[in-house]
Amino acid sequence: MKNAIILHGGYSSPENYWFPSIEQFLIRKGYDVWIPQLPDTNNPNLVTWLPFVLKNGLFTKDTILIGHSLGSALALSVLENIPVQIHKIILVSGFSKPRGNFKEPVLQEKYDWEKMKKNVKDLIIINSNNDPWGCNDEQGIFLWKKLGGTLILLENEGHMGSGDFQQPYKRFYLLEKLLELEFTRQTIV
């Protein structure tokens, strides 16, 4: 059975931004969708979030994993810790290295990039040049250099969902299109 897991960021919930519309989009496409309310979302922590997702999530060759912001950082750790290659991962406003003065409770100190590459067939990274939380184009380029895949750099799209910056982002048309397409991973030389 095709399934999708959508991981929200810190200080967020499954009802925020584009998560409900993407959930409905995927359901119409025949996916079983899980958007968990991550534990203690106002105090995000890899030590609690990662075991929760690994224990409760279903990961198969037909799984799509989508992460937004801190959910993208969590998705990277999930990808490193699953025993199977999943179909697709999409990192929206993703990052894997410290972002200035922000507390980084969901980042790992180091990543096994090679293992992560082996654990996913298709990988898409979407970042914007003006992300107010530092999940910007530089972070996207860094992830792409480590993982390969498809990198999409948007102009002036901010965090693609933020209450603090009045960016409701209720529907994410680009993400819908990307979920319909198949990509071939490219190896970075």
Helices and strands as residue ranges (DSSP letters): E 3-7, H 19-28, E 32-34, H 46-56, E 63-68, H 70-81, E 86-92, H 113-118, E 120-128, H 137-147, E 150-154, H 173-180
